Amino acid sequence: MTVRTLISQALARASAQEDLNFLLTNRIPRRWLTLFVGRLSRVRNPFVRDTSIAIWKLFSDLDLSEARKTHFDSLHDCFTRELKEGARPVDPDPAVLTSPCDGIIGAGGRVLDGTVLQAKGFPYPVADLVGDSQLAARYRNGSYVTLRLTSSMYHRFHAPHDLRVERVTYISGDTWNVNPIALKRIERLFCKNERAAIECRLLQSGHLVTLVPVAAILVASIRLRFLDVRLHLRYQGPNRIDCHAQLAKGEEMGWFEHGSTIIVLAPPGVSLCERWRSGDVIRTGQPLFDLSPSSAPDRV
């Protein structure tokens, strides 16, 4: 058997596995399954809790050693777990914007002609993502990065700098899986899913940075600490919510009910730290963007 034949067979097996993964996670009643799992995860029955967590561990690299609690009331309680004090030290340097969450670095770089990349060959307009062409225009020639949270990761996200949340725009949508396989097959996937654009004004520099948590299958629920509502598939409130919430760097902003994605948009003059490459794992509080002291802030 030749080397070429072996390579061809390996590629065929990989393609078949991708096809099966895509079929199992996307060609199913996503909304129904998401609502069902959301309800099941809150059941406080010990058998349901223990069985659910055991199955979760079986299919992931779940590590609860950093969790603040050692006992959980439900699967949901475990999903949204807090960490021990000091588990995620936050870089105090005012010249850096830190990562709001634990995640895997995905597409990132410059915003070109108002578009960013979902995956190689799959561009999408920032305006479609945030649902506001004027907001999107602020990031023309700016920078962005995609942070993907796996199901076993810490699911809470934090303020990347001292900031004031000025507005949250909730955008209803689907619950496609946001794993790499789906990102290579579904165009403008992030623009199809449930999401919220969180507009944040940095207190020191005046830059406007927008965080876009994107929900996915099993996770169409985003909770923000500074809003007294839960943004999910049954949410019927206003799409745009004005805010005046002031948060310190590293302070908790909210959480996902499961794993998903956060896209960070930064204006011109703010650049992605060169240390990061696609596929790298980053942790909450680590430097993500460099703030240029000579850049002009993007003010209203």
Secondary structure, DSSP 8 states (H G I E B T S, - for coil): --HHHHHHHHHHHHHHHHHHHHHHHHSS-HHHHHHHHHHHHT---HHHHHHHHHHHHHTS----TTBS-SS-SSHHHHHT--B-TTSS-----TTEEE-SS-EEEEEEEE-BTTEEEEETTEEEEHHHHHT-HHHHHTTTT-EEEEEE--TTS--EEE-SSSEEEEEEEEE--B----SHHHHTTSTTGGGTB-EEEEEEEETTT--EEEEEEE--TT--EEEETTSSSEEETT--S-SEEEEEEEE-TT-EEEEESS--EEEEEE-TTEEE-TT--TT-EE-TTSEEEEE-TTS-----
